[in-house]
Amino acid sequence: MKWFRLHRKDVLVISLTLLLPVYAFIYLATSLAQHSLESRDEIAKITPRISRLLGLIASEQKMQESLLIVSDGSKSLTYPSTEEESVISATLQAELRRIMTEAGLTVSNSQVQKMRREGRFDYIGLNVTALGTIQALDLALAGLESYRPLVLIESLNVYPNRKNNAAQTNYRQTVTARFKLTSLRVVQ
């Protein structure tokens, strides 16, 4: 103990010399531990991305086949850009009148609307007013659903019709239906 009291400067230098490597070791150990934890977090974040990419690579063939089906399917859903507007409108009007008449509706009015362009499609509009029973209306809607190129029903207003005579015994409820229909043509 006397030596420590007599050589205070030497004790201080020796202590600092011993503490400096201990401090460096502790600093290095904590830095490596922190870097290791950060690396593990980054790996944990990257792993789902890698799995997702591997899944995409594995299903690339299926996606290519689906893309072919969709691109072929869109041809049956829209009119091609090569057809004239007037030809499409007249054909659409005649076909939709035929579908509704075959279903049992009486078409009292059908009017082609002016074609409007939005994005990659031309919208061909048609307003139709028809009269008939609810069963006929149901059949007409089923016919419109199966018609290709696709016909979209933008709006449908159905109104019941009144009896002509209160004494009618075999009266069947009829309705008036106003359709606003749209079909699409691809823009080049």
Secondary structure as the mmCIF struct_conf table of DSSP 4:
data_model
#
loop_
_struct_conf.conf_type_id
_struct_conf.id
_struct_conf.beg_label_comp_id
_struct_conf.beg_label_asym_id
_struct_conf.beg_label_seq_id
_struct_conf.end_label_comp_id
_struct_conf.end_label_asym_id
_struct_conf.end_label_seq_id
HELX_RH_AL_P HELX_RH_AL_P1 LYS A 2 LEU A 6
TURN_TY1_P TURN_TY1_P1 HIS A 7 HIS A 7
HELX_RH_AL_P HELX_RH_AL_P2 ARG A 8 ALA A 58
TURN_TY1_P TURN_TY1_P2 SER A 59 SER A 59
HELX_RH_AL_P HELX_RH_AL_P3 GLU A 60 LEU A 77
BEND BEND1 THR A 78 THR A 78
STRN STRN1 TYR A 79 TYR A 79
TURN_TY1_P TURN_TY1_P3 SER A 81 THR A 82
BEND BEND2 GLU A 83 GLU A 83
HELX_RH_AL_P HELX_RH_AL_P4 GLU A 85 ALA A 103
TURN_TY1_P TURN_TY1_P4 GLY A 104 GLY A 104
STRN STRN2 THR A 106 VAL A 112
HELX_LH_PP_P HELX_LH_PP_P1 GLN A 113 MET A 115
STRN STRN3 ARG A 116 GLU A 118
TURN_TY1_P TURN_TY1_P5 GLY A 119 ARG A 120
STRN STRN4 PHE A 121 THR A 133
HELX_RH_AL_P HELX_RH_AL_P5 ILE A 134 SER A 146
BEND BEND3 ARG A 148 PRO A 149
STRN STRN5 VAL A 151 PRO A 160
HELX_LH_PP_P HELX_LH_PP_P2 ASN A 161 LYS A 163
BEND BEND4 ASN A 164 ASN A 164
TURN_TY1_P TURN_TY1_P6 ALA A 166 ALA A 167
BEND BEND5 THR A 169 ASN A 170
STRN STRN6 THR A 174 VAL A 186
#
